[in-house]
Amino acid sequence: SAPRPGLVAVGMDNFAVGYRAIEFLRRFGHRRIFFHNIGRSYMSGQRRFEGFEAAVHEFGLQDTIRYEDVLYREDEVYMLTRSLLNGANPPTAI
C-alpha cells in the first residue's frame, strides 16, 4: 500500500480493523451498532468497509447496524450521533 514504488510503508490490516470492531462489540452482546468510517474513496476506508461488511453478514446484523462514511466534519458526526442516541432504538455501541 506504499504511495509509490520503491517506498517502504508500514500499515495495518484495515480489513481486520473493520471486521474485529464488529466482532468485539458483538461478543459483548451489542447488536445495535453505529459504525462510522472514513470515506470509502480512501483505500483504508474501503478495506475497513469490506471487513465491517463481512462481519455484519457473518453475524447476521444486517437489520440492527448503522453504517456511515459520508460525514466528515466533527459537528456533522456529532449531530448524527446525537440524533441516533435520542431515537427510538439507539445504538448500544458506537
BELZI-V611776 format. One record per pair of residues at least 4 apart in sequence whose ideal C-beta (glycine too) atoms are under 6 Angstrom apart, sorted by the first residue. I is the first residue (numbers start at 1). J is the second residue. Records with the same first field share a line. If there is no record, write none. Layout:
# BELZI-V611776
I: J ; J
This chain:
# BELZI-V611776
1: 11
2: 7 ; 9
14: 44 ; 47 ; 48
15: 47 ; 50 ; 51
16: 20
17: 48
18: 48 ; 51 ; 52
19: 51 ; 54 ; 55
20: 24
22: 52 ; 55
23: 55
25: 30 ; 33 ; 93
26: 59
30: 92 ; 93
31: 64
32: 64 ; 91 ; 92
33: 65 ; 91 ; 93
34: 66 ; 84 ; 91 ; 94
35: 52 ; 67
36: 68
37: 45 ; 48 ; 49 ; 69
38: 42 ; 45
39: 45 ; 69
40: 45 ; 46 ; 49 ; 69
55: 59
56: 61 ; 62 ; 65
61: 65
71: 76 ; 77 ; 80
84: 90 ; 91
85: 90
